[in-house]
Amino acid sequence: MIEYLPGTPRADGFHMPGEHEPQQAVLMAWPSRPDNWRDNAAPAQAAFCAVAEAIAAATPVTMCAGAAEMDNARRQLPASVGLACIEANDSWMRDIGPSYVVDGRGGLRGVDWPFNAWGGAVNGLYEDWTADDAMASSVLALRGEAGYRASLVLEGGSIHVDGEGTCFTTAECLLHPGRNPQLDRAGVESLLCDYLGVEKIVWLPRGLYKDETDGHVDNLMHVVRPGVVVLTWCDDPGDPMYAICRESLQVLEDERDARGRALEVHRLPLPGPLFLSEDEAAGILPSAGMVRSAGERLAGSYANFLVTNGRVVYPLLDTATDAEAGRILGSLFPGREVVGVPAREILLGGGNIHCITQQ
């Protein structure tokens, strides 16, 4: 564990950089939880290995695994991926790892957000999240980095930043009573500005339909670069996502970012709709918090991609729309190689490539 710094990143001249900026490394956590990952997580482990390999071709990857899974992880992971022995309750590194902030002069620090399994006593997905909550401090200690312990319950997937003062989030998530019921919107905004070093918060109303994270913004949209975003889009009036997309587009078109720019909004197709099959559901150990039933809709989205050095790694989810999503991402990131990785097994656990990684 580490000794946290006093004060806040903003007061110390630090801010969270955009995902499009240079990265030292990408962090991941090994999946093994049988009530979230089917067939004792074997298919998910293969998918995580494929994602790690795709990222490691451009950026060093460190996979964190518990002591009982270290040998299994090492056998499956490519040699190019580093391995660290750090326990976790599950494997959503975006939500449990540190959010890094920089000062523009070579300084690097981490923000450790309190984590309560996406809702705590209100609607948390599991009862014990102790190891997940300790992940950020464990990573900072491993890397020998200084950090701040934030005073805001938050998951990394609930925010996007552009690196130039703007943060995007959803009211559905950050104003949910399971996160910070003692805070109103202004209170949440103030703490986001303090710990991310931003000046402007863009609030989208809702996240993706049936997203059990209470609508994380990273499953709905992504920042391409300052002033440019990409939004999940649905053209079927009978789909619940039809209204959600249009609400979000209206906000993005009406808002200005922290530098006063109008936002350029591009659209990504919505895969599916996709549903959990009977065979997939049968392989998941039943539990009280994470209900996985055959026929339930999966919160699939191509916006759940990772931008890293020289590459964009995106999920392959639906043969009808995979190629179109890749083409759009290629046009938005002309200086990067766009790499698709089969990701249905990750989706079955409740998220995707952005959710399982933290730069």
C-alpha positions, 0 to 999 in steps of 0.5 A: 500500500502507499501513503497518499498525497494531501491535496488534489491533482488540480491544486498540484497542477496535474490533469488527466491526459486524453487516451489519444496521448502517449502511454507508458503501459496498459494495465489489465486484470485476469478473469477467474470469477465463475459467477461472472465468466462461464465455464470457470472463465476459460473462454474469457481468459482466452479472450483477455489473452487475445486483447493483451497480445493485440495491445502489447504489439504497440504498448507494454501490458501488465496483467494482474492476477491473484496468487492462485491464478499466476501459473495459469495466466503465465501459461496462457499469456504471450511472453510479451505481456508482463504479469504481476501478483495482485489480487482482485475480486473480478477483472474490470481494470478500467474501474478498479485501477488508478486513473493517471494524471500528469503535470506536463513536465514529466510528473506522473501520479495516480488517482485511487477512486473508492470502489463499491462494486457499481452500487454498494448496498443499493445495487452492487454486483457482489458483496465483497469488493475489498480486493478491487478497492485495493487494486489502485493502491497496489498498482501504484505501490508496485510501480513506485508511484505517488497517488491521491485517494479521491473522496468520490466513489467512481469507476474509470468507465464512468468518465472520458476526458479529452486532455484539454479540460473536458470530462464526459459522463452520464447522470444515470451513473454518477448521480445514482444513489449507489455512488455518492448519495450525499452529493448533488450534481454540483458537488460531483462536478466540483470533485471531478474538476479537483481530481481530474484537473478539468474545467467542464463536465458534459453530462449525457442523460443515460448510458447503454440500455441494460448496462449493469454499470448504471450507464457507464459513458465508455460503453456509449461514446468515446473521445477521438481527440479534443473536439471530436467524439464518436457515439453509438448509434441506433436507427431502429425506432423500436429499439430502446437505444433509439431514444438514448442515442438521440438524447445523447446527440442533442446534448453533444450538439448543444454543448461546448467543450472547455476550450469553447469548441463545438463538438464534432460527433461521429456515429458508430453502429450498434451491434445486434441486438445481442442476447445471452444464449442458453448454452452460455448461461448454463456455464455461469455459476448462479449468484445473488448479485450478478444475474445471468439469464438466457435470453437477456440482452447484452450491452454490446457496443463498439464504442468500448474500444481502447486507444493506445500508442499507434493502435486502436483495439476494438471489439468484434461483436457482430459479423453484420456490423464489425467491418463497418465499425472498423472502417469508421474507426480507421477514418477517425484514427488515420495515424493508428492501426485499427485491430479487431479482437473477438470479444463476445466472451468479454461482453458476456461478463458485462463490459468490453475492451475498454472496461478491461484495460486502463492506460 
